[in-house]
Amino acid sequence: MFDRTDVFHVRSDIQKIVGSKVRLETNKGRHKSVVSNGIISHAYPSIFTVQLSEGPDTSRKLSFSYTDVLTNSVEITLCDQ
């Protein structure tokens, strides 16, 4: 889905899907990963934020850098609307 050749391509791909529902799989190291669903709320020059849409605390936001996507620390999958 994302062109992972450099950070600029990842940033432009994420800016195109701001407002879309996504599924995030975050690698926490040592074969641990966390799966969460949310909406990409903002794309800033160095980071992007995701508003979580499940669980008891839906006001929670997560932020990731574009290099997290580039290095596969975070995998983003678009969900059907």
HTML snippet that shows the backbone in 3Dmol.js (N, CA, C, O; Angstrom):
<script src="https://3Dmol.org/build/3Dmol-min.js"></script>
<div id="view" style="width:600px;height:400px;position:relative"></div>
<script>
const pdb = `
ATOM      1  N   MET A   1       0.816  -1.188   0.000  1.00  0.00           N
ATOM      2  CA  MET A   1       0.000   0.000   0.000  1.00  0.00           C
ATOM      3  C   MET A   1       0.863   1.257   0.000  1.00  0.00           C
ATOM      4  O   MET A   1       0.587   2.197  -0.745  1.00  0.00           O
ATOM      5  N   PHE A   2       1.894   1.283   0.819  1.00  0.00           N
ATOM      6  CA  PHE A   2       2.742   2.461   0.915  1.00  0.00           C
ATOM      7  C   PHE A   2       4.023   2.243   0.129  1.00  0.00           C
ATOM      8  O   PHE A   2       4.600   1.155   0.133  1.00  0.00           O
ATOM      9  N   ASP A   3       4.456   3.300  -0.546  1.00  0.00           N
ATOM     10  CA  ASP A   3       5.726   3.283  -1.248  1.00  0.00           C
ATOM     11  C   ASP A   3       6.806   3.515  -0.201  1.00  0.00           C
ATOM     12  O   ASP A   3       6.964   4.634   0.287  1.00  0.00           O
ATOM     13  N   ARG A   4       7.540   2.484   0.145  1.00  0.00           N
ATOM     14  CA  ARG A   4       8.499   2.563   1.242  1.00  0.00           C
ATOM     15  C   ARG A   4       9.920   2.816   0.765  1.00  0.00           C
ATOM     16  O   ARG A   4      10.873   2.300   1.349  1.00  0.00           O
ATOM     17  N   THR A   5      10.067   3.601  -0.283  1.00  0.00           N
ATOM     18  CA  THR A   5      11.409   3.894  -0.760  1.00  0.00           C
ATOM     19  C   THR A   5      12.087   4.962   0.081  1.00  0.00           C
ATOM     20  O   THR A   5      13.297   4.900   0.300  1.00  0.00           O
ATOM     21  N   ASP A   6      11.326   5.939   0.555  1.00  0.00           N
ATOM     22  CA  ASP A   6      11.879   6.960   1.445  1.00  0.00           C
ATOM     23  C   ASP A   6      10.770   7.606   2.268  1.00  0.00           C
ATOM     24  O   ASP A   6       9.584   7.359   2.050  1.00  0.00           O
ATOM     25  N   VAL A   7      11.178   8.425   3.201  1.00  0.00           N
ATOM     26  CA  VAL A   7      10.246   9.054   4.147  1.00  0.00           C
ATOM     27  C   VAL A   7       9.273   9.981   3.422  1.00  0.00           C
ATOM     28  O   VAL A   7       8.112  10.084   3.819  1.00  0.00           O
ATOM     29  N   PHE A   8       9.721  10.647   2.382  1.00  0.00           N
ATOM     30  CA  PHE A   8       8.861  11.604   1.679  1.00  0.00           C
ATOM     31  C   PHE A   8       7.679  10.901   1.015  1.00  0.00           C
ATOM     32  O   PHE A   8       6.568  11.431   1.011  1.00  0.00           O
ATOM     33  N   HIS A   9       7.906   9.718   0.455  1.00  0.00           N
ATOM     34  CA  HIS A   9       6.805   8.966  -0.150  1.00  0.00           C
ATOM     35  C   HIS A   9       5.833   8.466   0.910  1.00  0.00           C
ATOM     36  O   HIS A   9       4.620   8.499   0.701  1.00  0.00           O
ATOM     37  N   VAL A  10       6.350   8.003   2.041  1.00  0.00           N
ATOM     38  CA  VAL A  10       5.482   7.540   3.131  1.00  0.00           C
ATOM     39  C   VAL A  10       4.641   8.703   3.639  1.00  0.00           C
ATOM     40  O   VAL A  10       3.441   8.543   3.865  1.00  0.00           O
ATOM     41  N   ARG A  11       5.250   9.865   3.821  1.00  0.00           N
ATOM     42  CA  ARG A  11       4.520  11.038   4.310  1.00  0.00           C
ATOM     43  C   ARG A  11       3.407  11.433   3.343  1.00  0.00           C
ATOM     44  O   ARG A  11       2.289  11.717   3.774  1.00  0.00           O
ATOM     45  N   SER A  12       3.693  11.454   2.057  1.00  0.00           N
ATOM     46  CA  SER A  12       2.660  11.850   1.093  1.00  0.00           C
ATOM     47  C   SER A  12       1.543  10.814   1.015  1.00  0.00           C
ATOM     48  O   SER A  12       0.381  11.178   0.834  1.00  0.00           O
ATOM     49  N   ASP A  13       1.876   9.519   1.150  1.00  0.00           N
ATOM     50  CA  ASP A  13       0.845   8.481   1.154  1.00  0.00           C
ATOM     51  C   ASP A  13      -0.072   8.601   2.367  1.00  0.00           C
ATOM     52  O   ASP A  13      -1.284   8.414   2.254  1.00  0.00           O
ATOM     53  N   ILE A  14       0.501   8.911   3.520  1.00  0.00           N
ATOM     54  CA  ILE A  14      -0.311   9.053   4.735  1.00  0.00           C
ATOM     55  C   ILE A  14      -1.146  10.328   4.674  1.00  0.00           C
ATOM     56  O   ILE A  14      -2.284  10.335   5.144  1.00  0.00           O
ATOM     57  N   GLN A  15      -0.615  11.393   4.113  1.00  0.00           N
ATOM     58  CA  GLN A  15      -1.389  12.631   3.988  1.00  0.00           C
ATOM     59  C   GLN A  15      -2.615  12.435   3.095  1.00  0.00           C
ATOM     60  O   GLN A  15      -3.619  13.126   3.265  1.00  0.00           O
ATOM     61  N   LYS A  16      -2.541  11.514   2.163  1.00  0.00           N
ATOM     62  CA  LYS A  16      -3.668  11.236   1.271  1.00  0.00           C
ATOM     63  C   LYS A  16      -4.812  10.524   1.989  1.00  0.00           C
ATOM     64  O   LYS A  16      -5.961  10.624   1.558  1.00  0.00           O
ATOM     65  N   ILE A  17      -4.517   9.802   3.083  1.00  0.00           N
ATOM     66  CA  ILE A  17      -5.554   9.015   3.754  1.00  0.00           C
ATOM     67  C   ILE A  17      -5.967   9.607   5.109  1.00  0.00           C
ATOM     68  O   ILE A  17      -6.557   8.907   5.933  1.00  0.00           O
ATOM     69  N   VAL A  18      -5.662  10.880   5.342  1.00  0.00           N
ATOM     70  CA  VAL A  18      -6.106  11.529   6.583  1.00  0.00           C
ATOM     71  C   VAL A  18      -7.630  11.488   6.629  1.00  0.00           C
ATOM     72  O   VAL A  18      -8.294  11.840   5.653  1.00  0.00           O
ATOM     73  N   GLY A  19      -8.178  11.062   7.750  1.00  0.00           N
ATOM     74  CA  GLY A  19      -9.625  10.940   7.909  1.00  0.00           C
ATOM     75  C   GLY A  19     -10.136   9.542   7.629  1.00  0.00           C
ATOM     76  O   GLY A  19     -11.328   9.283   7.791  1.00  0.00           O
ATOM     77  N   SER A  20      -9.271   8.636   7.214  1.00  0.00           N
ATOM     78  CA  SER A  20      -9.678   7.267   6.891  1.00  0.00           C
ATOM     79  C   SER A  20      -9.514   6.345   8.094  1.00  0.00           C
ATOM     80  O   SER A  20      -8.650   6.554   8.945  1.00  0.00           O
ATOM     81  N   LYS A  21     -10.368   5.316   8.144  1.00  0.00           N
ATOM     82  CA  LYS A  21     -10.249   4.305   9.177  1.00  0.00           C
ATOM     83  C   LYS A  21      -9.110   3.366   8.830  1.00  0.00           C
ATOM     84  O   LYS A  21      -8.982   2.912   7.693  1.00  0.00           O
ATOM     85  N   VAL A  22      -8.276   3.080   9.841  1.00  0.00           N
ATOM     86  CA  VAL A  22      -7.120   2.217   9.624  1.00  0.00           C
ATOM     87  C   VAL A  22      -7.000   1.197  10.754  1.00  0.00           C
ATOM     88  O   VAL A  22      -7.537   1.375  11.847  1.00  0.00           O
ATOM     89  N   ARG A  23      -6.282   0.135  10.448  1.00  0.00           N
ATOM     90  CA  ARG A  23      -5.914  -0.879  11.440  1.00  0.00           C
ATOM     91  C   ARG A  23      -4.404  -0.785  11.603  1.00  0.00           C
ATOM     92  O   ARG A  23      -3.665  -0.887  10.624  1.00  0.00           O
ATOM     93  N   LEU A  24      -3.945  -0.592  12.828  1.00  0.00           N
ATOM     94  CA  LEU A  24      -2.529  -0.447  13.112  1.00  0.00           C
ATOM     95  C   LEU A  24      -2.017  -1.687  13.822  1.00  0.00           C
ATOM     96  O   LEU A  24      -2.638  -2.166  14.771  1.00  0.00           O
ATOM     97  N   GLU A  25      -0.901  -2.202  13.368  1.00  0.00           N
ATOM     98  CA  GLU A  25      -0.218  -3.267  14.085  1.00  0.00           C
ATOM     99  C   GLU A  25       1.152  -2.728  14.460  1.00  0.00           C
ATOM    100  O   GLU A  25       2.013  -2.525  13.604  1.00  0.00           O
ATOM    101  N   THR A  26       1.342  -2.497  15.760  1.00  0.00           N
ATOM    102  CA  THR A  26       2.548  -1.874  16.268  1.00  0.00           C
ATOM    103  C   THR A  26       3.464  -2.935  16.849  1.00  0.00           C
ATOM    104  O   THR A  26       3.054  -3.706  17.716  1.00  0.00           O
ATOM    105  N   ASN A  27       4.688  -2.979  16.382  1.00  0.00           N
ATOM    106  CA  ASN A  27       5.677  -3.926  16.863  1.00  0.00           C
ATOM    107  C   ASN A  27       6.315  -3.365  18.126  1.00  0.00           C
ATOM    108  O   ASN A  27       6.920  -2.293  18.099  1.00  0.00           O
ATOM    109  N   LYS A  28       6.179  -4.094  19.235  1.00  0.00           N
ATOM    110  CA  LYS A  28       6.724  -3.650  20.515  1.00  0.00           C
ATOM    111  C   LYS A  28       8.011  -4.384  20.885  1.00  0.00           C
ATOM    112  O   LYS A  28       8.525  -4.203  21.990  1.00  0.00           O
ATOM    113  N   GLY A  29       8.539  -5.206  19.981  1.00  0.00           N
ATOM    114  CA  GLY A  29       9.789  -5.914  20.256  1.00  0.00           C
ATOM    115  C   GLY A  29       9.564  -7.258  20.902  1.00  0.00           C
ATOM    116  O   GLY A  29       8.536  -7.494  21.537  1.00  0.00           O
ATOM    117  N   ARG A  30      10.539  -8.144  20.733  1.00  0.00           N
ATOM    118  CA  ARG A  30      10.505  -9.489  21.320  1.00  0.00           C
ATOM    119  C   ARG A  30       9.209 -10.233  20.997  1.00  0.00           C
ATOM    120  O   ARG A  30       8.588 -10.831  21.875  1.00  0.00           O
ATOM    121  N   HIS A  31       8.821 -10.187  19.752  1.00  0.00           N
ATOM    122  CA  HIS A  31       7.647 -10.902  19.244  1.00  0.00           C
ATOM    123  C   HIS A  31       6.339 -10.442  19.883  1.00  0.00           C
ATOM    124  O   HIS A  31       5.377 -11.206  19.964  1.00  0.00           O
ATOM    125  N   LYS A  32       6.309  -9.186  20.337  1.00  0.00           N
ATOM    126  CA  LYS A  32       5.090  -8.605  20.894  1.00  0.00           C
ATOM    127  C   LYS A  32       4.565  -7.562  19.924  1.00  0.00           C
ATOM    128  O   LYS A  32       5.328  -6.763  19.383  1.00  0.00           O
ATOM    129  N   SER A  33       3.272  -7.575  19.712  1.00  0.00           N
ATOM    130  CA  SER A  33       2.663  -6.551  18.870  1.00  0.00           C
ATOM    131  C   SER A  33       1.296  -6.187  19.424  1.00  0.00           C
ATOM    132  O   SER A  33       0.637  -6.989  20.086  1.00  0.00           O
ATOM    133  N   VAL A  34       0.889  -4.965  19.140  1.00  0.00           N
ATOM    134  CA  VAL A  34      -0.394  -4.458  19.594  1.00  0.00           C
ATOM    135  C   VAL A  34      -1.202  -4.063  18.355  1.00  0.00           C
ATOM    136  O   VAL A  34      -0.713  -3.339  17.488  1.00  0.00           O
ATOM    137  N   VAL A  35      -2.433  -4.544  18.287  1.00  0.00           N
ATOM    138  CA  VAL A  35      -3.316  -4.224  17.170  1.00  0.00           C
ATOM    139  C   VAL A  35      -4.391  -3.266  17.673  1.00  0.00           C
ATOM    140  O   VAL A  35      -5.023  -3.515  18.700  1.00  0.00           O
ATOM    141  N   SER A  36      -4.593  -2.175  16.946  1.00  0.00           N
ATOM    142  CA  SER A  36      -5.626  -1.216  17.322  1.00  0.00           C
ATOM    143  C   SER A  36      -6.247  -0.625  16.067  1.00  0.00           C
ATOM    144  O   SER A  36      -5.644  -0.630  14.994  1.00  0.00           O
ATOM    145  N   ASN A  37      -7.457  -0.118  16.221  1.00  0.00           N
ATOM    146  CA  ASN A  37      -8.188   0.504  15.121  1.00  0.00           C
ATOM    147  C   ASN A  37      -8.409   1.975  15.441  1.00  0.00           C
ATOM    148  O   ASN A  37      -8.622   2.347  16.595  1.00  0.00           O
ATOM    149  N   GLY A  38      -8.357   2.804  14.406  1.00  0.00           N
ATOM    150  CA  GLY A  38      -8.564   4.220  14.621  1.00  0.00           C
ATOM    151  C   GLY A  38      -8.687   4.970  13.314  1.00  0.00           C
ATOM    152  O   GLY A  38      -8.796   4.379  12.240  1.00  0.00           O
ATOM    153  N   ILE A  39      -8.666   6.283  13.431  1.00  0.00           N
ATOM    154  CA  ILE A  39      -8.779   7.175  12.283  1.00  0.00           C
ATOM    155  C   ILE A  39      -7.557   8.082  12.275  1.00  0.00           C
ATOM    156  O   ILE A  39      -7.207   8.670  13.299  1.00  0.00           O
ATOM    157  N   ILE A  40      -6.911   8.194  11.125  1.00  0.00           N
ATOM    158  CA  ILE A  40      -5.771   9.103  11.021  1.00  0.00           C
ATOM    159  C   ILE A  40      -6.313  10.523  11.087  1.00  0.00           C
ATOM    160  O   ILE A  40      -7.033  10.969  10.194  1.00  0.00           O
ATOM    161  N   SER A  41      -5.958  11.228  12.161  1.00  0.00           N
ATOM    162  CA  SER A  41      -6.557  12.540  12.379  1.00  0.00           C
ATOM    163  C   SER A  41      -5.730  13.683  11.797  1.00  0.00           C
ATOM    164  O   SER A  41      -6.299  14.618  11.234  1.00  0.00           O
ATOM    165  N   HIS A  42      -4.425  13.634  11.915  1.00  0.00           N
ATOM    166  CA  HIS A  42      -3.578  14.714  11.392  1.00  0.00           C
ATOM    167  C   HIS A  42      -2.286  14.132  10.841  1.00  0.00           C
ATOM    168  O   HIS A  42      -1.822  13.080  11.279  1.00  0.00           O
ATOM    169  N   ALA A  43      -1.720  14.835   9.878  1.00  0.00           N
ATOM    170  CA  ALA A  43      -0.407  14.498   9.332  1.00  0.00           C
ATOM    171  C   ALA A  43       0.458  15.747   9.418  1.00  0.00           C
ATOM    172  O   ALA A  43       0.279  16.693   8.650  1.00  0.00           O
ATOM    173  N   TYR A  44       1.385  15.743  10.345  1.00  0.00           N
ATOM    174  CA  TYR A  44       2.298  16.863  10.547  1.00  0.00           C
ATOM    175  C   TYR A  44       3.596  16.602   9.796  1.00  0.00           C
ATOM    176  O   TYR A  44       3.776  15.508   9.261  1.00  0.00           O
ATOM    177  N   PRO A  45       4.511  17.577   9.738  1.00  0.00           N
ATOM    178  CA  PRO A  45       5.750  17.361   8.985  1.00  0.00           C
ATOM    179  C   PRO A  45       6.600  16.175   9.466  1.00  0.00           C
ATOM    180  O   PRO A  45       7.248  15.520   8.650  1.00  0.00           O
ATOM    181  N   SER A  46       6.608  15.890  10.766  1.00  0.00           N
ATOM    182  CA  SER A  46       7.459  14.811  11.276  1.00  0.00           C
ATOM    183  C   SER A  46       6.688  13.612  11.797  1.00  0.00           C
ATOM    184  O   SER A  46       7.230  12.509  11.852  1.00  0.00           O
ATOM    185  N   ILE A  47       5.424  13.808  12.183  1.00  0.00           N
ATOM    186  CA  ILE A  47       4.630  12.728  12.770  1.00  0.00           C
ATOM    187  C   ILE A  47       3.218  12.754  12.208  1.00  0.00           C
ATOM    188  O   ILE A  47       2.813  13.713  11.551  1.00  0.00           O
ATOM    189  N   PHE A  48       2.470  11.680  12.479  1.00  0.00           N
ATOM    190  CA  PHE A  48       1.039  11.655  12.206  1.00  0.00           C
ATOM    191  C   PHE A  48       0.344  11.100  13.437  1.00  0.00           C
ATOM    192  O   PHE A  48       0.932  10.324  14.190  1.00  0.00           O
ATOM    193  N   THR A  49      -0.908  11.496  13.643  1.00  0.00           N
ATOM    194  CA  THR A  49      -1.654  11.072  14.824  1.00  0.00           C
ATOM    195  C   THR A  49      -2.845  10.220  14.406  1.00  0.00           C
ATOM    196  O   THR A  49      -3.426  10.395  13.335  1.00  0.00           O
ATOM    197  N   VAL A  50      -3.185   9.290  15.297  1.00  0.00           N
ATOM    198  CA  VAL A  50      -4.305   8.378  15.070  1.00  0.00           C
ATOM    199  C   VAL A  50      -5.228   8.456  16.274  1.00  0.00           C
ATOM    200  O   VAL A  50      -4.798   8.232  17.405  1.00  0.00           O
ATOM    201  N   GLN A  51      -6.491   8.773  16.036  1.00  0.00           N
ATOM    202  CA  GLN A  51      -7.522   8.803  17.073  1.00  0.00           C
ATOM    203  C   GLN A  51      -8.091   7.395  17.200  1.00  0.00           C
ATOM    204  O   GLN A  51      -8.661   6.875  16.241  1.00  0.00           O
ATOM    205  N   LEU A  52      -7.948   6.771  18.364  1.00  0.00           N
ATOM    206  CA  LEU A  52      -8.445   5.412  18.539  1.00  0.00           C
ATOM    207  C   LEU A  52      -9.965   5.400  18.528  1.00  0.00           C
ATOM    208  O   LEU A  52     -10.607   6.324  19.026  1.00  0.00           O
ATOM    209  N   SER A  53     -10.533   4.348  17.957  1.00  0.00           N
ATOM    210  CA  SER A  53     -11.991   4.279  17.830  1.00  0.00           C
ATOM    211  C   SER A  53     -12.573   3.048  18.497  1.00  0.00           C
ATOM    212  O   SER A  53     -13.718   2.684  18.229  1.00  0.00           O
ATOM    213  N   GLU A  54     -11.812   2.405  19.356  1.00  0.00           N
ATOM    214  CA  GLU A  54     -12.342   1.236  20.058  1.00  0.00           C
ATOM    215  C   GLU A  54     -11.871   1.259  21.503  1.00  0.00           C
ATOM    216  O   GLU A  54     -10.933   1.971  21.858  1.00  0.00           O
ATOM    217  N   GLY A  55     -12.528   0.480  22.311  1.00  0.00           N
ATOM    218  CA  GLY A  55     -12.162   0.413  23.712  1.00  0.00           C
ATOM    219  C   GLY A  55     -12.909   1.444  24.543  1.00  0.00           C
ATOM    220  O   GLY A  55     -13.682   2.240  24.010  1.00  0.00           O
ATOM    221  N   PRO A  56     -12.676   1.427  25.850  1.00  0.00           N
ATOM    222  CA  PRO A  56     -13.404   2.327  26.741  1.00  0.00           C
ATOM    223  C   PRO A  56     -12.978   3.789  26.614  1.00  0.00           C
ATOM    224  O   PRO A  56     -13.768   4.688  26.902  1.00  0.00           O
ATOM    225  N   ASP A  57     -11.740   4.037  26.187  1.00  0.00           N
ATOM    226  CA  ASP A  57     -11.244   5.405  26.107  1.00  0.00           C
ATOM    227  C   ASP A  57     -11.041   5.794  24.645  1.00  0.00           C
ATOM    228  O   ASP A  57      -9.945   5.643  24.104  1.00  0.00           O
ATOM    229  N   THR A  58     -12.098   6.294  24.011  1.00  0.00           N
ATOM    230  CA  THR A  58     -12.010   6.655  22.595  1.00  0.00           C
ATOM    231  C   THR A  58     -11.400   8.034  22.378  1.00  0.00           C
ATOM    232  O   THR A  58     -11.226   8.458  21.236  1.00  0.00           O
ATOM    233  N   SER A  59     -11.071   8.743  23.467  1.00  0.00           N
ATOM    234  CA  SER A  59     -10.446  10.052  23.316  1.00  0.00           C
ATOM    235  C   SER A  59      -8.924   9.932  23.253  1.00  0.00           C
ATOM    236  O   SER A  59      -8.226  10.945  23.233  1.00  0.00           O
ATOM    237  N   ARG A  60      -8.416   8.729  23.221  1.00  0.00           N
ATOM    238  CA  ARG A  60      -6.973   8.495  23.217  1.00  0.00           C
ATOM    239  C   ARG A  60      -6.398   8.670  21.814  1.00  0.00           C
ATOM    240  O   ARG A  60      -6.970   8.196  20.833  1.00  0.00           O
ATOM    241  N   LYS A  61      -5.265   9.354  21.735  1.00  0.00           N
ATOM    242  CA  LYS A  61      -4.568   9.549  20.467  1.00  0.00           C
ATOM    243  C   LYS A  61      -3.187   8.920  20.553  1.00  0.00           C
ATOM    244  O   LYS A  61      -2.539   8.943  21.599  1.00  0.00           O
ATOM    245  N   LEU A  62      -2.756   8.364  19.441  1.00  0.00           N
ATOM    246  CA  LEU A  62      -1.403   7.832  19.328  1.00  0.00           C
ATOM    247  C   LEU A  62      -0.675   8.621  18.259  1.00  0.00           C
ATOM    248  O   LEU A  62      -1.282   9.057  17.280  1.00  0.00           O
ATOM    249  N   SER A  63       0.610   8.804  18.439  1.00  0.00           N
ATOM    250  CA  SER A  63       1.390   9.490  17.415  1.00  0.00           C
ATOM    251  C   SER A  63       2.543   8.594  16.989  1.00  0.00           C
ATOM    252  O   SER A  63       3.131   7.877  17.799  1.00  0.00           O
ATOM    253  N   PHE A  64       2.850   8.653  15.705  1.00  0.00           N
ATOM    254  CA  PHE A  64       3.913   7.852  15.123  1.00  0.00           C
ATOM    255  C   PHE A  64       4.708   8.721  14.175  1.00  0.00           C
ATOM    256  O   PHE A  64       4.189   9.686  13.614  1.00  0.00           O
ATOM    257  N   SER A  65       5.964   8.375  13.999  1.00  0.00           N
ATOM    258  CA  SER A  65       6.766   9.075  12.996  1.00  0.00           C
ATOM    259  C   SER A  65       6.672   8.307  11.683  1.00  0.00           C
ATOM    260  O   SER A  65       6.306   7.132  11.661  1.00  0.00           O
ATOM    261  N   TYR A  66       7.000   8.974  10.614  1.00  0.00           N
ATOM    262  CA  TYR A  66       6.948   8.340   9.303  1.00  0.00           C
ATOM    263  C   TYR A  66       8.026   7.259   9.178  1.00  0.00           C
ATOM    264  O   TYR A  66       7.878   6.312   8.406  1.00  0.00           O
ATOM    265  N   THR A  67       9.100   7.408   9.937  1.00  0.00           N
ATOM    266  CA  THR A  67      10.143   6.380   9.908  1.00  0.00           C
ATOM    267  C   THR A  67       9.672   5.088  10.569  1.00  0.00           C
ATOM    268  O   THR A  67      10.194   4.016  10.261  1.00  0.00           O
ATOM    269  N   ASP A  68       8.687   5.172  11.478  1.00  0.00           N
ATOM    270  CA  ASP A  68       8.104   3.961  12.055  1.00  0.00           C
ATOM    271  C   ASP A  68       7.452   3.111  10.969  1.00  0.00           C
ATOM    272  O   ASP A  68       7.556   1.884  10.995  1.00  0.00           O
ATOM    273  N   VAL A  69       6.791   3.744  10.031  1.00  0.00           N
ATOM    274  CA  VAL A  69       6.164   3.035   8.912  1.00  0.00           C
ATOM    275  C   VAL A  69       7.238   2.528   7.960  1.00  0.00           C
ATOM    276  O   VAL A  69       7.145   1.413   7.446  1.00  0.00           O
ATOM    277  N   LEU A  70       8.243   3.338   7.731  1.00  0.00           N
ATOM    278  CA  LEU A  70       9.319   2.988   6.812  1.00  0.00           C
ATOM    279  C   LEU A  70      10.099   1.771   7.295  1.00  0.00           C
ATOM    280  O   LEU A  70      10.517   0.945   6.483  1.00  0.00           O
ATOM    281  N   THR A  71      10.303   1.650   8.609  1.00  0.00           N
ATOM    282  CA  THR A  71      11.078   0.547   9.180  1.00  0.00           C
ATOM    283  C   THR A  71      10.210  -0.629   9.631  1.00  0.00           C
ATOM    284  O   THR A  71      10.708  -1.560  10.265  1.00  0.00           O
ATOM    285  N   ASN A  72       8.930  -0.590   9.311  1.00  0.00           N
ATOM    286  CA  ASN A  72       7.975  -1.653   9.656  1.00  0.00           C
ATOM    287  C   ASN A  72       7.743  -1.812  11.156  1.00  0.00           C
ATOM    288  O   ASN A  72       7.330  -2.885  11.596  1.00  0.00           O
ATOM    289  N   SER A  73       7.999  -0.775  11.948  1.00  0.00           N
ATOM    290  CA  SER A  73       7.626  -0.803  13.355  1.00  0.00           C
ATOM    291  C   SER A  73       6.118  -0.658  13.505  1.00  0.00           C
ATOM    292  O   SER A  73       5.531  -1.126  14.481  1.00  0.00           O
ATOM    293  N   VAL A  74       5.491   0.003  12.516  1.00  0.00           N
ATOM    294  CA  VAL A  74       4.038   0.178  12.468  1.00  0.00           C
ATOM    295  C   VAL A  74       3.569  -0.237  11.085  1.00  0.00           C
ATOM    296  O   VAL A  74       4.094   0.229  10.074  1.00  0.00           O
ATOM    297  N   GLU A  75       2.580  -1.114  11.049  1.00  0.00           N
ATOM    298  CA  GLU A  75       1.986  -1.508   9.783  1.00  0.00           C
ATOM    299  C   GLU A  75       0.565  -0.952   9.732  1.00  0.00           C
ATOM    300  O   GLU A  75      -0.229  -1.161  10.650  1.00  0.00           O
ATOM    301  N   ILE A  76       0.259  -0.247   8.655  1.00  0.00           N
ATOM    302  CA  ILE A  76      -1.050   0.390   8.497  1.00  0.00           C
ATOM    303  C   ILE A  76      -1.814  -0.328   7.413  1.00  0.00           C
ATOM    304  O   ILE A  76      -1.296  -0.572   6.323  1.00  0.00           O
ATOM    305  N   THR A  77      -3.069  -0.670   7.727  1.00  0.00           N
ATOM    306  CA  THR A  77      -3.979  -1.281   6.753  1.00  0.00           C
ATOM    307  C   THR A  77      -5.248  -0.468   6.727  1.00  0.00           C
ATOM    308  O   THR A  77      -5.841  -0.205   7.773  1.00  0.00           O
ATOM    309  N   LEU A  78      -5.674  -0.065   5.542  1.00  0.00           N
ATOM    310  CA  LEU A  78      -6.936   0.664   5.409  1.00  0.00           C
ATOM    311  C   LEU A  78      -8.110  -0.262   5.664  1.00  0.00           C
ATOM    312  O   LEU A  78      -8.135  -1.391   5.173  1.00  0.00           O
ATOM    313  N   CYS A  79      -9.079   0.208   6.427  1.00  0.00           N
ATOM    314  CA  CYS A  79     -10.310  -0.553   6.685  1.00  0.00           C
ATOM    315  C   CYS A  79     -11.403  -0.082   5.739  1.00  0.00           C
ATOM    316  O   CYS A  79     -11.368   1.049   5.253  1.00  0.00           O
ATOM    317  N   ASP A  80     -12.361  -0.941   5.481  1.00  0.00           N
ATOM    318  CA  ASP A  80     -13.501  -0.551   4.666  1.00  0.00           C
ATOM    319  C   ASP A  80     -14.376   0.386   5.471  1.00  0.00           C
ATOM    320  O   ASP A  80     -14.616   0.159   6.656  1.00  0.00           O
ATOM    321  N   GLN A  81     -14.847   1.424   4.835  1.00  0.00           N
ATOM    322  CA  GLN A  81     -15.671   2.430   5.516  1.00  0.00           C
ATOM    323  C   GLN A  81     -16.981   1.877   5.851  1.00  0.00           C
ATOM    324  O   GLN A  81     -17.816   2.573   6.428  1.00  0.00           O
TER     325      GLN A  81
END
`;
const viewer = $3Dmol.createViewer("view");
viewer.addModel(pdb, "pdb");
viewer.setStyle({}, {cartoon: {color: "spectrum"}});
viewer.zoomTo();
viewer.render();
</script>
